[in-house]
Amino acid sequence: MAPALRTPPGIRRVFALHEARMAFYAGGVLPGGCFFLAAQTEFDDRPGAVQAKTAQALHDWLAFIRSLVDEAIALGELTEDADPDQLAYEIDALGESAVIHSRLVGHEVTYARARRAVLERLRALATDPATLPED
């Protein structure tokens, strides 16, 4: 998250978060990609403390993404009709999908597709799509 937070608030910060996440996964820091995704998958049907903590971590992560989306809307960089909860969900879902697919397909193609998907989604909601990087 730290690289994204060095980016000025707004739509570029939302995208920077996704980019930082993909770079973290591509860097192979954690075998298997994402500790939290692995824990979610392992404990989603096992009631108890680990499941509760994992669910809270997911809730907090989505709330963080949403807060960045809210900033971008407040700054007028995303349209006012953008749904922050939906956009946070989509960005997270694309990140999780990239982790899963990268293990089977390879990370270069997978992360490039996830990057493009998030860029296209943000451009569709941006008041000025030119503020986002090119593919």
C-alpha positions in Angstrom: 0.0 0.0 0.0 2.9 2.4 0.7 3.7 3.0 -3.0 0.1 3.9 -3.7 -0.1 6.3 -0.8 2.8 8.3 -2.2 0.6 9.0 -5.2 -1.6 12.1 -4.9 -5.2 11.4 -3.9 -7.7 10.7 -6.6 -8.1 8.3 -9.5 -4.3 7.8 -10.0 -4.0 6.7 -6.4 -6.8 4.1 -6.9 -4.9 2.7 -9.9 -1.6 2.9 -8.1 -3.0 0.7 -5.4 -3.8 -2.0 -7.9 -0.4 -1.6 -9.6 1.4 -1.9 -6.2 -0.6 -5.0 -5.4 0.2 -6.6 -8.8 3.9 -5.7 -8.4 3.9 -7.3 -4.9 2.5 -10.5 -6.2 4.8 -10.5 -9.3 7.8 -10.0 -7.0 7.1 -13.4 -5.5 7.4 -12.1 -1.9 5.0 -14.7 -0.7 4.9 -18.2 -2.2 1.3 -18.7 -3.4 0.7 -15.0 -4.0 -1.6 -13.7 -1.3 -1.7 -14.9 2.3 -5.2 -13.5 2.9 -6.7 -15.1 -0.2 -5.2 -18.4 0.8 -6.6 -18.0 4.3 -10.0 -17.0 3.0 -10.1 -20.1 0.8 -8.9 -22.4 3.6 -11.1 -21.0 6.4 -14.3 -19.8 4.6 -16.3 -22.8 5.8 -14.6 -23.2 9.2 -16.3 -21.1 11.8 -14.0 -19.7 14.5 -11.5 -17.1 15.3 -9.4 -17.5 12.1 -12.5 -17.2 9.9 -13.6 -14.1 11.8 -10.2 -12.5 11.5 -10.0 -13.3 7.8 -13.5 -11.9 7.2 -12.5 -8.7 9.1 -9.3 -8.4 7.1 -11.3 -8.6 3.9 -13.9 -6.1 5.2 -11.0 -3.7 6.1 -9.3 -4.1 2.7 -12.5 -3.4 0.8 -13.2 -0.4 3.0 -9.7 0.9 2.3 -10.2 0.6 -1.5 -13.6 2.3 -1.1 -12.0 5.2 0.8 -9.7 5.8 -2.1 -12.6 5.7 -4.5 -14.5 8.1 -2.3 -11.6 10.5 -2.5 -11.5 10.3 -6.2 -15.2 11.0 -6.4 -14.9 14.0 -3.9 -12.1 15.4 -6.1 -14.3 15.2 -9.2 -12.0 12.6 -10.9 -14.7 9.9 -10.9 -18.3 10.5 -11.9 -20.7 11.1 -9.0 -22.8 8.1 -10.1 -19.8 5.7 -9.6 -20.7 3.2 -6.9 -17.7 3.1 -4.5 -18.7 -0.3 -3.0 -19.1 -1.9 -6.4 -15.8 -0.4 -7.8 -13.9 -1.6 -4.7 -15.3 -5.0 -5.1 -14.4 -5.2 -8.8 -10.8 -4.0 -8.2 -10.4 -6.5 -5.4 -11.9 -9.3 -7.5 -9.6 -8.6 -10.4 -6.6 -8.7 -8.0 -7.8 -12.0 -6.4 -8.4 -13.5 -9.9 -4.9 -12.5 -11.0 -3.4 -14.3 -8.0 -5.3 -17.5 -8.8 -4.7 -17.4 -12.6 -1.1 -16.5 -12.3 -0.4 -19.7 -10.5 -1.8 -21.7 -13.5 -1.2 -19.4 -16.5 1.8 -17.4 -15.5 2.0 -13.9 -14.0 3.0 -11.8 -17.0 -0.1 -12.3 -19.0 -2.4 -12.5 -16.0 -1.2 -9.3 -14.4 -1.2 -7.5 -17.7 -4.9 -8.5 -18.1 -5.8 -7.4 -14.6 -4.0 -4.1 -15.2 -5.9 -3.5 -18.4 -9.3 -4.5 -16.8 -8.9 -2.1 -13.9 -7.7 0.7 -16.3 -10.7 0.2 -18.6 -13.1 0.2 -15.6 -11.6 3.4 -14.2 -11.5 5.1 -17.6 -15.2 4.3 -18.0 -15.9 6.2 -14.8 -13.3 8.9 -15.0 -14.3 12.5 -15.7 -11.0 12.8 -17.6 -9.7 9.5 -18.7 -6.4 11.1 -19.8 -5.4 11.3 -16.2 -4.8 7.6 -16.2 -1.7 6.0 -17.9 -1.8 4.4 -21.3 -1.9 0.6 -21.6 
